[in-house]
Amino acid sequence: MESTPFQVHLRGVVELLSRSIYSGPAVYLRELIQNAADAIAARRDEGYTGGLITITPVGPRSRELIVSDNGIGLDRGEVAELLATVGRSSKRDLLDMPRSDRLGQFGIGLLSCFMIADEIRVLTRSARGGDPVEWLGRADGTFSVRPLSGPEADAVPVGTQVVLAPRADDAPLASEESVLSLARDYAEYLPVQIDVIRADGRATRINETPVFVDPQRRTAEELLDYGRELLGTEPFEAIPLAVPVTGTTGVAYVLPYAPPPGARQASRVYLGGMLLSPALDELLPEWGFFVRCVVNTTGLHPTASREALIDDSALEETRDGLGAALRHWVLQLAATRPATLNRFLAVHHLGLRSVAVHDDELAALILPHLRFETSAGTATLRELAAAHPHLRYAATVDEFRQLAPLARPDAPIVNAGHVYDEPLLRRAQEFLEMVVERADASELMDALAEPPLAEREAVTRLERRADAALADLQCAATVRGFAPPEVPALYVTDQDVLGAQRRRDVAEGAGGLWGGLLSRLDSPAADAPRGKLCLNWNNRLVRTLAGQEQEGAGFTPAVRVLYVQALLAGQHALTRADRGALTEAMGRIVHLAVGLEPGETSA
Ligand SMILES: Nc1ncnc2c1ncn2[C@@H]1O[C@H](COP(=O)(O)OP(=O)(O)OP(=O)(O)O)[C@@H](O)[C@H]1O
């Protein structure tokens, strides 16, 4: 059997590159700069100390774009082998791992030039000696090699020039304006000088110093300057980053605003100084949504497109390292700058809360510092855990509103009615020494002071009479002493009652089929849930009501008005029955005030 080498259909491969691998034809320039930089690095390995890349864009005087370098160059044998063999690269080491000082590794980069031109012409002279060579590759898959001699050869210095004549449609990508902007975007931080030759013949050096490569040695102002450009606004703060195992350094900019929920901030990533991606998702842990990073790395591995990173253990290690830096920042804030921590939490609390619900790392970090509203003012969870290891909470804002007045100051109730609060409070038990439990209205009421034994009889009588006065309103009465004494009564419900009440409100508004259905759901049964009116034994008015020996005509309307007042104070919605009761009770009170019998209406 005869073995035959595979045939490569070059147009098909180029099509594949342009459609499926690269984000667009503009990457041709990145690939050329990268090859030039690698060639200079290779020559520097042999003791050379110079290095310059020159790019001449397409212009009024020439339809050709030229990228020249004074790197290692290629001899005749290397040209045929390296330039014309798809997938062959000089830059992989023996273990097939990318070398940290070389950018290329796949042996396909040069083909990207076919996305804008039908021919690639390479003039090259090896630094190791030998005659220069011209290599001509064509998009139809053929190439030719021509050794140069005489004056033609004398004109070719050590290094390589790549010459492209872009197709008319693609020429704009090789114009001075595009070349300047692409070269800056991709390569302004490369450690090699890059000049763009302008139409007037003058060179513009595009190199800039990357502040994020060595952030520890930069001033805060320098770091913030870059951050301002990156975020388009003043960063909240700049956090220097370093993950030495993967040669990654950079800066995380804390956003001064809350990003949309769930949005992980994409990072700007440079590989060996060359832009890999302006917006890479996978670099940060999920909970790092509150920063936008810029990093340079030498130890992470690009995919063939060079626009993403391979999700391998190096990336995972880097993610962990960056997470650790963010965690350190938060802990430092908590320890040394609590006011800044509070400002940070005020901006990002919703996002932090949403992620801490399911992310252990963030929960452990942030929970102690989260602030909650309680019946005794606001406090952080750490403060609450220290003062009240057994903590009770209300699970809705409604519930909090009605339970808060019942809570003793030494046993406050936490408002866990806002989004994420309840699951976070429950999680707090894993990270802080505390037990949290949902507060129960009747238990709280039981904890309130019972009136003294000597007055029990009067209290029981008052409860019975008030019960009777409220019977048709599905409300029971109870008497306790609580602060402040000016409040005559509180209305207390448990969750079932609140739910039933809400359905009744809807039914009243809905009418028709829906209304009928809902009202049937709640048609008062013997065991129908009842709210409770808790009368305050410390209140003068309540005592006076209790003191009325006879069933005075004012008792029932007074209790019913107290009931409606308590509902309103607790911001409960009034049902139709409640409104009816109020109108009727007020009518009777007005009659009593002017000395008329209830029925006496006509003159
Ligand atoms: N300017 C240059 N100077 C010297 N050699 C070059 C130059 N450009 C390309 N080469 C040689 O041609 C080979 C193939 O280049 P190509 O850009 O296709 O792949 P690569 O750079 O090795 O890898 P990648 O696909 O990751 O870019 C290189 O490995 C290098 O040996």
The ligand as a Gaussian input file, in Angstrom:
#p B3LYP/6-31G(d) Opt

LIG

0 1
 N        8.143000      37.793000      10.315000
 C        8.624000      36.549000      10.434000
 N        9.926000      36.333000      10.688000
 C       10.411000      35.092000      10.830000
 N        9.666000      33.986000      10.704000
 C        8.366000      34.118000      10.437000
 C        7.759000      35.393000      10.295000
 N        6.454000      35.210000      10.026000
 C        6.248000      33.864000      10.049000
 N        7.365000      33.219000      10.296000
 C        7.549000      31.754000      10.398000
 O        6.423000      31.126000       9.840000
 C        5.825000      30.252000      10.777000
 C        4.328000      30.202000      10.576000
 O        3.767000      31.452000      10.917000
 P        2.252000      31.553000      11.319000
 O        1.951000      32.965000      11.635000
 O        1.457000      30.911000      10.261000
 O        2.162000      30.658000      12.628000
 P        2.741000      30.896000      14.089000
 O        3.048000      32.328000      14.288000
 O        3.853000      29.916000      14.308000
 O        1.517000      30.443000      14.982000
 P        0.073000      31.155000      15.079000
 O       -0.826000      30.376000      14.206000
 O       -0.237000      30.990000      16.534000
 O        0.257000      32.562000      14.659000
 C        6.246000      30.793000      12.112000
 O        6.247000      29.814000      13.125000
 C        7.635000      31.327000      11.842000
 O        8.558000      30.302000      11.938000

